Amino acid sequence: MTGSDGIEKLIRPNLVGFTGYSASTSPDTLAGKVEVPPEGIIKMNANENPYGCSPRVLKALAHAPNLNIYPDDGQQELRKRLSAYAAAPADCIVAGHGSNSLIDLLVRLFVGPGDEVINCVPTFDIYRFSTEICGGTVVNVPRDDDFEVSVNSVKKAISPKTKLIFLATPNNPTGNIVPQTDLLKILETGLPVVVDEAYYEFSGETAMPYRKNYQNLIVLRSFSKWAGLAGLRIGYGVFPPRIAAYMMAIKIPHNVSVAAEIAVRESLADLAYLQGKINAIIEERSRLFDELQKFNWLKPYPSRANFIYVAVLRGTAAALHLELQQKGILVRYFDRSLLKNSIRVSVGKPEHTDALVRALKELS
Ligand SMILES: Cc1ncc(COP(=O)(O)O)c(C=O)c1O
């Protein structure tokens, strides 16, 4: 074999030319390129928790014994703790290295070449990413102008090849939820429905109680947002028991670190503290929305998550994103067919809202 051409011939054909997932910009990559040093950058581009994690997590990690020992591959203690929090039996729960990894594992469990996955676009891009890596076909069902999912369109998109239906609620990047009545109609199809509740703690809405009546319901949750643990990578899913057993069987061994296990234990022991921060973010979301609405060239959409989707009505979102970046404020921007000329702003602390508003006024 000579050169990279030879190697490409060996790569799975569906991955040749695959461009991957475009993750948010990290402040480290901007050092020397913007007016503000990395530590002064206000990060409103990845829906992280601006308050960080519980102080109990930091304390426990500083004194963690046994980091030289592998974690329990069966996740017994972890599943028990998550069971109490999620109000679901421990044998239905599987934890992973962020809920992204559980999305990926689910797709690997269900989807092979030629299989179809229903994706209610615009939505979180990882559903497409993992499906394409597995050689599956993404069947896009466009949302309406207010980003609502059309149950009829989802039903029409179902074929004998459909393996999974993904529903993010609240949806990323649009922030709206799938009403429970619509969710139930989609569950009635009997196909595996993955309800992605990464932002559940900010919306207060969950499909969890429907588990008892629907053996096709899968609920995914994350500790990245509400518990401030994005950097440690920990999420979990609640599955019908047979699917949970398969997920445990096909996961990479030790897929949750000892540090992440400790962080879950301490977060769940500090719920009152974390709830206080969630409440502060929800309150700030409302103030940020009101402030954004005052700009006649911006159209914020109501959100049940910890971010706000904003259509840019004058100029380009790409330029706005760059201008804000120069001022040390990172937001996510979009300009593609179903997400035209828009930005997504994560809810920060009050001083972050103030800094953003000041910057927007300067650009008005
Ligand atoms: C809808 C949705 N699901 C899942 C995730 C992944 O979260 P995690 O950090 O747990 O992998 C995100 C992260 O942005 C998200 O927006």
The ligand as an SDF file (V2000), in Angstrom:
LIG
                    3D

 16 16  0  0  0  0  0  0  0  0999 V2000
  -30.0550   17.7100   22.8830 C   0  0  0  0  0  0  0  0  0  0  0  0
  -28.7390   17.2710   23.4200 C   0  0  0  0  0  0  0  0  0  0  0  0
  -28.5420   15.9800   23.7010 N   0  0  0  0  0  0  0  0  0  0  0  0
  -27.3820   15.5270   24.1770 C   0  0  0  0  0  0  0  0  0  0  0  0
  -26.3210   16.3880   24.3920 C   0  0  0  0  0  0  0  0  0  0  0  0
  -25.0140   15.8070   24.8410 C   0  0  0  0  0  0  0  0  0  0  0  0
  -24.7460   16.0360   26.1590 O   0  0  0  0  0  0  0  0  0  0  0  0
  -23.5160   15.3180   26.8830 P   0  0  0  0  0  0  0  0  0  0  0  0
  -22.6230   16.4140   27.3060 O   0  0  0  0  0  0  0  0  0  0  0  0
  -24.1460   14.5850   28.0460 O   0  0  0  0  0  0  0  0  0  0  0  0
  -22.8750   14.3770   25.9260 O   0  0  0  0  0  0  0  0  0  0  0  0
  -26.4620   17.7390   24.1140 C   0  0  0  0  0  0  0  0  0  0  0  0
  -25.3260   18.6500   24.3020 C   0  0  0  0  0  0  0  0  0  0  0  0
  -25.2730   19.7600   23.8870 O   0  0  0  0  0  0  0  0  0  0  0  0
  -27.7040   18.1920   23.6030 C   0  0  0  0  0  0  0  0  0  0  0  0
  -27.8850   19.4760   23.2890 O   0  0  0  0  0  0  0  0  0  0  0  0
  1  2  1  0
  2  3  1  0
  2 15  2  0
  3  4  2  0
  4  5  1  0
  5  6  1  0
  5 12  2  0
  6  7  1  0
  7  8  1  0
  8  9  2  0
  8 10  1  0
  8 11  1  0
 12 13  1  0
 12 15  1  0
 13 14  2  0
 15 16  1  0
M  END
$$$$
